[in-house]
């Protein structure tokens, strides 16, 4: 995978070329005979402009894959590339594929978030009539914080504690944001994530690391950020909210692409490839569209039930940090172990290139057990409209 800040090192790279280089990197690292690839399934949220041309097909051509390799684009908002992985796995299990690539892409520097809406209401009057309180994701993050009692007082209390205990439990938005940066920086300083990153060549340079990590972030410095979503209309609509979500406790807008090779085990062995993980179970759910970001809770429960496993059997959980209140609410509701939650940081530090994030989290979750001696991981993503994907993975 490759990622960068908006307007940063990879902003001048066409999205197709960005994903194409990631596909090339995947093929080179695995020794994949690209003639065997039967499809490239790519999650993309903003399918407009440079991301509108069935980017999986175009990126495969850019990567030098044979002309017979097709591609298709899927969209489930922030879970788009996690859904791409699910579709790839389901295709292999059903016998429709032997070799398939699941990927994700979003160049948010070049295709700005929301550009595909063209200033139009995507919900329609009937949905607004049923849900008159529909709002944006930032306000939804505040509603989640209020629902799970993530108050300002709690934030300040944990802010002092987190300054001294970088790896201790965090129970509020700002401290979780500081932890995300600290963990991500420590993990990458140790070189533990180098095997997840593909160097990307831009017109100006070669980019081989994440740009968005700010290692000196502290809860105290984040406490000075002003709240981001309390506009006058929002305050009038929700006078009871305390408003605490800031840019510092929200996921960063970034550019990125990620790809995963999914194969039939027997075919992999016949090609001399050794699988590093298997999908145990996957699930997708929908939840309250007003709270919008609570889907990971029922999604995690559903996938664990489908896998016949418990949360205690998981060695790590990747819960996308769309906003800090999301993993915190999930942790409180699930009774999860804080040390296992986003153990090498999340989207607050690493960024959230929308369509790419599902595959990015899965790559991290697959590699983490290999470094730590763990076996199972659970991944879940909140998605606009109140949906969520969840997947249980076993490291091999």
N, C-alpha and C positions, 0 to 999 in steps of 0.2 A: 504494500500500500504506500501511497505518497500523499502528504498533506502540507498545506501552507496557509498563512494568514491572508485575509482579503487584501488585495493590492500588494501582496508580498511576492516571494521569490518565484512562485509558479503561476502568478496571475496572468502573465503574458503567454501562457501555453494554452492552445486551443483545447477544450475539454476532450475531444476525440483523441488528440495526441497524448494528453495526460493519461487517459485510460489505456491507450495503446501501449504506452511505455510500461504500465503496470502489468498488462497482459504479457508483454515480452519478458519482463522480469519473472513472472510466474513460470513461464515456459522454460526459461533458462535455469532457474533454481531447481525445478523438478525434473528436468531432462525430458519434458513432455514432447512427444511427437505430435505437433499441432494438426497433423492430418487426421488424427483420431477424434478431435473435438467435434461434437455433434451439435452444440448450441452454445451461445454466450448469452446468459440471462442477466440483464443489468437493471438495477434499481436506480431510478432517477426521479426526483420530485418535480423540478421545473423543466418540463419537456417542451421547450420553446427555444427559438433562436439556434445557437450552436449546439444545443442539447436536444434538438427536435428530430434529428435524422436517424433514428434507430441506432443509438450510439454503440450498442454492442457489435452490430455488423460493421460499422465504420471503424471502430477501434480495432477489431480483428484484422481488418485490411491494413490499418495503420501499423499494426504490430507485425505485419508480414505473414499472417496466417494464410493458408490456402484459400482460394476464392470460394470453395464449396462450404466453408464454415458460416452458418447463419447467425443471427442475433435477434433478440427481442427485448423490449423494454417493459418493466413493470413499475407500478406506482402504488405504494401504500404509505404515503407521507414519510415520516422519519424512519419507518420500518421497511422501506422499499427494498433495500438489499438484503435484509434478513429474510424477507419474503422471497427474494430471488434464490437464496440458499434453500429455503423450504421447497420451492418449486423444483429446483434442481434435484434435491434428495428424493422428492416424491416421484420425479421422472425416472430416476434410477431404480427405485424400489418397484415401480410399476413395469419396468422393462422397456420404457420408452427411450432411455439413454443408457450408454455405458460410460461415456466420458462427457462431462459438461462443465462449463465454467459459470459460477455465480459471482456477480460483481456489483459494484455500486459506484456512482459518480455524482459529483456536484461541484461545479466551478462557480462559487457564489460571488467571486469578484466580477465575473463576466456575465452571469445570468443571476441578477439580483433576486433575492427571496420575494415571492409574490408576483414576479413579473408575468407569470403565466395566467394570472387572474385578470389582467387588463382592466383593473379598477372595477370589475364586476363582482356582484355578490354570488359566490359559488353555492350557497345553501338553498336559495329559493324561498318564496313566501310561505309555503306549507310548513317547511321546517321551522321557520321563525315563528309561525303561529303556534306550533307545538312546543317550541323552546324559546320563549321570548327573552330569556336571559343569556342566550348564546353570546359569547365574548371571544376575545383573542387569547392566545396561549399564555401571554404574560399575566393577564388578569386571572386566568385559570390557575396559574402557579400560585398566585396570592390566595385564591380560594382554597386551594389544597393546603397551603400553610395554615390558614385559619381553621380548616376542618380538623387538622391533626395537631392543633394547638402549638404550632411553631411560632410562638410570640416573640416580640422584640426583646422582652425581658429574658427569655430563654436564649435568644441569640447573643445578647451581651454577656450572659453568664458563661456560655460555652466559648465565647470569643476569648476571654481571659484564659480559660483552661486550655484551649487549643494552642495558644502561643507557646505553652510549655510542653505540651504533649502532642506532637505532630501526628502520631499514629494512634492516638486515643480515640475513643468514641466521640463522634460529632453528632449533635442533635438539632442543628439549625442551619439555615441557609448559608450565612457568611462563613462560619467555621468550616462547613463542608467544602465550600469553594476553596478556602485556603489549603485544606488538606489535599484537595485534588491536585493543585499545583505542586505542593510539596512532594506528594507521592510520585507524581508523574516525573518531576525533575529528578528525584532520587533514582527512580527506576532507569531513566534514560542515561543519567550520569554513569551508572554502573554498566551501561552497555547491554542491559538485559533485553532490550526491545529491538536491537539492531536486526535480528533475523525476521522482524515483521515489516521492515521498511525497504522499499525499492528506491534506489537513487533515481531521480528524475532530471533529465537534461532539458534546460530551458534555453531560450535564445541568449541568455546572459551568463548562465552558470550551471553547475550541477548541484542539486538540492538533495541532501541525504539525511535530513532530520526534521523534527517538528519545530515550527517557528513559534508556536503560540504559548509555550510554557513560560511562566514568569516565576522563577524560583524564589524570588524575594517577597512574594505575596504573603501577607499575614492577615489574620482576622482583624487586627487593629487597622491596617491600611484599608481593608475592605469596608470597615465601619464608616469610613469617610465618604463612600460612594452614595450618591443620592438615589432614591428609589426611581425605578425606570418606567413603571406602568400606571402611576397614579395621576393620569390626566384629569382635568376638571370634570369632563363627563363621567369618567370612571369613578372619581371620588363621590360625585353626586349619586351615582347608581349604587355604590357600595359604601355608604357612610360608616359602616361598622368595621371595615377592614383597617388594619394597622399599617399596611403597606411596607414591605421590607425587602422585596426582591429587587436587586440592582443588576447592572451589567456585570458586576463582579461575581454574582451568584447565578448567572445564566450561562448557557453554553455559548462558546465563541463561534462567530460566523467564520467559516474557513473554506478553502478549496481542498478537494481530496478525491481520491479514487482508491478502491480496494478490490481484490479478486481472490477467489477460493476455487481450487480444483476439486470437483466432486466426481467420484468414480465408483463403479461396481468393484467390490473387493477382489473378486476373481480376476477381473480384467486388469486391475492394478498390479496384482502379483504376476500376471502373465507378461506385463510390460516392464517388470523389474522395479516397480515402485512400491514403497512401503507406506501404508496409510499412517497418519499421525493422530487421527481422531475419527470418531464415528458419531453420527447423530442418534441419540437415544430416543428422543421424542420432540415433537414441536406442536405448537398450538397458536391459535389466533382468537382473540375475543374482542367484544365491544363493550363499552361501559358508558357511564353518564357523559353525554356530549357537552354539558356545561362545565363540570369539573374537568373534563377532557383528558387529564393527565394521570388518572387513577387506574387505567387499564392494566398496567403491569402487575397489580395486585391479583385480580382474578386470573390473569394470564399465567402467572407463576403457579398459582394453585392448580390450574387446569393441566399445565404441562407436567407438573410433579405427579399428579394423579395418573395421567396417561403413561408416565414412565414407571409408575409403581414405586416411587421413591419419596424421600422426605427432604426438606430443606437442610436438615442436619447432615445429610450425605453429600451435599455440595461442598467442594473445596473453595469455590469462589463464585461470586455473583457479579455479573456486569449488568447494572441497571442504568440505562442511559441518563446522563446528567443534563437533560434538557434545561432544567432549572434545579437548584439544590433541593427545593422542597419535594421533588419527585422521588429521588432515592431515599430521602429521609422519611417521608410518609410510608413508602414501601417497607423500609426497615422497621419502623415502629409497628406497622400493621402485621407484618410477617414474623416479628420477633427474631429478626435475622442478626447474625453475628457481624458486628461493625467491622471487624478486622478483615472479613472476607468480602466486604462490599467495595467494588471498584478498587482493588488492591494496588493498582499502579496508576491511579488517577482516572479521570473521565473527561467528558466533553467540556467541562468548565475550564480545564487546563489544556486539553488536547484539541478542542474544537469539534464542531458538529457540521461537517459537510453533508447536508441532509440525506441525499440518496446513498451516500457512501458509508454512513455511520453503522448501519446494521452489520455489514461485512467487516468493517474495521473492528467493532467490538468482538465479533466472533473470532477474528484472527488473534486478537489479544487473549481471548478466553481459551483458545486452543493451545497457545504457546505457554501461558502462565503455568499450568500444571506440569508441563515438562521441565520448567525451571525450578519448581518448588516440590516436586514429588507428589503432587495431588493427582486426582483421577477425574472427578466430575465437576462440571461448571454449569451454571444456569445464566442465560442471557435473556433480558427482556427490554423492550423499547416502548415508551409511550408514543402515541401518534395522534395527530390532529383529528378531531371528530370523536375522540374517546375510544380509540382502538389500541391494541397492543399485540405484538408478537412475543412469543417466549419459546426458548429452545433449551433442551438439556443435551450437553455434549460430554462424551467420554474421551479422555486422552488415552492414546494407545502407545 
